[in-house]
Amino acid sequence: MRVIFMGTPDFSVGTLKALIDAGHEVVLAVTQPDKPKGRGGKMQYTPVKEKALEHQIPVFQPKRVRASECIEELRKYQADVIVVIAFGQILPREILEMTPYGCINVHASLLPKYRGAAPIQWAVINGEKISGVTTMQMDEGLDTGDMLLKTEIVLDEKETGDSLHDKLADAGAKLCVRTLKELEEGTVKPEAQGDSPTEYARMLDKSLGEIDWNQDAVSIERLIRGLNSWPSAYTDWDGKVMKLWEAQVIEGQETKEAVGTVVKVEKDGFFVQTGCGLLKVLALQIPGKKRMEAGAFLRGYTMKEGTILGNH
């Protein structure tokens, strides 16, 4: 097929490469405009742009994909299908209906669950046992189009936002290639979604990572894993931001200490009282330092029993 590929972040790159490897003719890569990064403000290519240029694929970076001149530009390529994965802009009807096979989206959840911008992280935060990828025939709604194919991924007990991202990116690349093959063969049977059983998977921001120690230990541990590596879960420690990267729920132990109190310190970690249960902190990061095991932190810094974490 002649494919216009629309995507921006790392999550999209594997699918672009899989389409190329499968023999599809990717005639154009559409991605978000370059952004300045770092103190020097040097403009940085999106991951999709880097991969496209590596394969000599033309790149188009419209500020507003809905603009009439953008729509006309896409028309010039006479594509058979448009593949969309984490592009970052809402597509108008003119683009959705531009090609014979329409716009096919690769979405990182088992639709209709977790429609929205951050399905991967919310699956971990909410304690899902199974996630996956859905290919979808896009319509004008937000992740509401007819489902085409699905593939499931079982979450590991220590699954993080990052590790699930990588698993689903790989699964999505394979599923997209299979979807285009079955579309050409006419064997795909679209299925309407119905109502979503989960809340909209809203975009992540840094404020989401502030730990509320009134929550139970299980929920906090999931938050830590789900927001690893961005935006990260954090708490206040002696006026400093302490990021928490790994923790363990301690079953069957409770104290009468206030929530957020460090109730015990061992060589390899420290225990914090939550709204229900104890949480043992195993890996963390403090300002100016790299991520470290809690044992290494405790060898260099003092963490006394009775210390209270968080803003109270």
Summary of the structure (lengths in Angstrom):
residues: 312
radius of gyration: 22.5
end to end distance: 58.8
largest distance: 69.1
contacts: 994
relative contact order: 0.10
helix: 27%
strand: 29%
